[in-house]
Amino acid sequence: MNIAILGAGVEGKALTKYFAEKGEKITLCDERFVDGPFPRGVRTNFGKNYMKNLEQYGMVFRSPGIPYLNRDIQRAISKGTMVTSMTKYFFEKCPCPIVGITGTKGKGTTASLLMRMLKSKKDGDVYIGGNIGYPSIDFLDDLKKDDLVVLELSSFQLQDLEESPHIAVVLDITPDHQDHHRSIEEYVEAKKNIVRYQEKGDVAILAGGEFSAAFADGARGEVLFVDDNAKKKFLFEKGKRVRTKLIGPHNDINLTAAAIAASRLGVSMEDIHAAMREFEGLPHRLQFVAEREGVIFYDDSCSTTPETAIAAVKAFDKPIILIAGGSDKGVDYATLGEELIINPHVKAVVLMGPTRTKIEAAIDHANEKFFKKMQATQKLEELVQRTKSPLEVITADSYQEAFMTARLMAQPGDVVLLSPASASFDQFANYAQRGDIFQRFVKDEEETA
């Protein structure tokens, strides 16, 4: 078959290798010029016109970074071209049950934690893939009917699905990728495919939040909620809270959602709790980096939305110096501004990158609203206290300057928290590179101390 693969990233290269080994005729297409080597016989089509005339191919694979509603994609579909994706193809061919996990944030943590819980599974092997960075096509041909697959699924991967996983986990959903989706409604509709095609006997585990009702209405199988009763059932053992290495109330949702899924898959409560204790979290998600001269450093570079930064600052009861800002995904920072103003633990914010002006404006607006509200309600003590110790907001021209500013301001007992609330593409290849550099800055501090 004459196959076009759109996007030469991780998924695109994995698809190219997979189909080339099967002897298919492959053209790898990307707007960028990408260095090889590529499998023998693979043709390339690099440049800004890489998606023109897609109807010449028998099948087109869309990488997640290319919007499903892209004009060239839709034109090809209208002309009868078969347009698919790695995720859609995987669902069609997978011979074993799938657990799918989506949400705006927490997907990777929940998927990885569930994998740890499933270590005790007796029958078959367990595989993990999807948005977490492991292309599912890499293990498709190894799967047997007794195996189990855990997939982290983004809105981009879900948007064209016509099948749903046997167990669907939906974490909290907040506005994100508004530079990719046309509206929050389109974003939610894309994610709803995770439950839309479920059947009787399937399970939907919903974490609550504004959009949970919409997912519950679309689910055909059993619906379970990550509510207070579920948290009490799975986060406590003999009346005592299970001690874990994950901090912040948002991680209680991730822990409970994974535990519910594991329980439905036959994992004992003893093994679930053991996994909770052992799991150290994923890199760049509220990751403890080091303590230097009494100052504690946390890397939350995976925070690319206001909501994740809010969750991060709520995780601490110590004075926080927050480093935030990055590239713009078209989201509103009003809620973040309000949290930074009312949260008594945030003593300073250092802003960087293109979103620094938007975040600073949101903080200023929230501060104005706060003072008006306090005056109207005659809460003079809070006004006096805020006047004595106002939130300090500083802008930096570079990432290194932002770090050094935060470091110089920090006192023993303070937390220096990188939680950007923004994407990383203004300066970095991805959020992981941004986090790695932050950790290197901290290490350099140690070496020069």
WOGI-V34975 format. One record per run of one state. SS is the DSSP state (a for helix, b for strand, c for the rest). FROM is the first residue (numbers start at 1). TO is the last residue. If there is no record, write none. Layout:
ss/from/to
SS/FROM/TO
SS/FROM/TO
//
This chain:
ss/from/to
c/1/1
b/2/6
c/7/9
a/10/21
c/22/24
b/25/30
c/31/42
b/43/46
c/47/53
a/54/56
c/57/58
b/59/62
c/63/70
a/71/78
c/79/81
b/82/84
c/85/85
a/86/93
c/94/96
b/97/102
c/103/106
a/107/120
c/121/125
b/126/130
c/131/135
a/136/138
c/139/139
a/140/142
c/143/147
b/148/152
c/153/154
a/155/158
c/159/166
b/167/170
c/171/183
a/184/191
c/192/192
a/193/196
c/197/202
b/203/206
c/207/211
a/212/218
c/219/221
b/222/225
c/226/227
a/228/235
b/236/237
c/238/239
b/240/241
c/242/248
a/249/264
c/265/268
a/269/278
c/279/286
b/287/292
c/293/294
b/295/299
c/300/305
a/306/314
c/315/319
b/320/324
c/325/326
b/327/327
c/328/333
a/334/342
c/343/345
b/346/351
c/352/355
a/356/376
c/377/379
a/380/388
c/389/391
b/392/395
c/396/398
a/399/409
c/410/414
b/415/418
c/419/422
b/423/423
c/424/430
a/431/448
c/449/449
//
